[in-house]
Amino acid sequence: MEILLICLSAVFILLGIAGSFLPILPGPITGWVGLLLLHQTARVPNNTSLLISTFIIALVVFLIDYIIPILGTKKFGGSKKGMIGATLGVLVGLVFLGPLGVLVGPFVGAYLGELLGNPKDNKKALKAAFGSLTGFLTGVFLKFTVSVIYLGIYLKVLI
């Protein structure tokens, strides 16, 4: 059972890192589940303060991740249609372009979303698309950083 929990926790840690880029997985929260599973083994002493603090960090990053792209799009003059387009662009881009779609998708989606709202304002649509991309990349960087730190904690605690 110990080996199963350790392997399962490693899978969740790695899924947490993948979730930094994939919008369908909550990266840091998934990584935190890996830490929680690791602490359920007899091999690792239970560290409640570590689990609570890493959970709070994962939860805050999860919530901030929804706010950052909105702020980026709004700061660059985007509308709700641009934000929806960016979200759909991530999903469509990922399906058709793989990892590159995570970068291209939000930009194209926000651009098209803005053009649907106001077809004559190409400049505003382009500016909002850059804002969406900036916000999305900031969120990815934040999630990736936290998830890699969780990997480091996992390795340190396990070894």
C-alpha positions, 0 to 999 in steps of 0.5 A: 500500500505504501508504494501505491500511495507514493506512486499515486502521489507522484502522479498527482505532483506531475499532473499538477505541473501539467495542470499549470498549462492545461486549463482543465486541471487545477495545477497547484491543487492537484499537486497539493493532493500529491503532497497529501497522499505522500503524507498518508504513508508511514514512511513520511511523518505527518506535517500538518503545518506544511499541508495547511500552508501549501493548501492555502497557497494552492487555493489562493493561486487557483483563485488568482488564476481566474482573476489575472486573465480578466485583469489583463484583458480589461487593462488592455481594453477588452470586453467580456466577449474577448475574455470568453474568446480567450477561454475558448481559444485555449481549449480549441488551440490545445485540441488542434495545435497541442502545447503551442495552442495554449499560447496561440489559442487565447490570443486568437480567441480574444481577438475574434471575441472582440471582433464579434463584439465590435467588427470595426475596431481591429486595433482594440481587438488586437490590444485586448488579445495581447492583454488576454495573452499576457494575463494567461501567461502570467497565470501559467507562470504562477501555477507552474512555479508553485507546482515545481515548488511542490515537486521540490517539497515532494522530493525533499520529504520523500528523500 
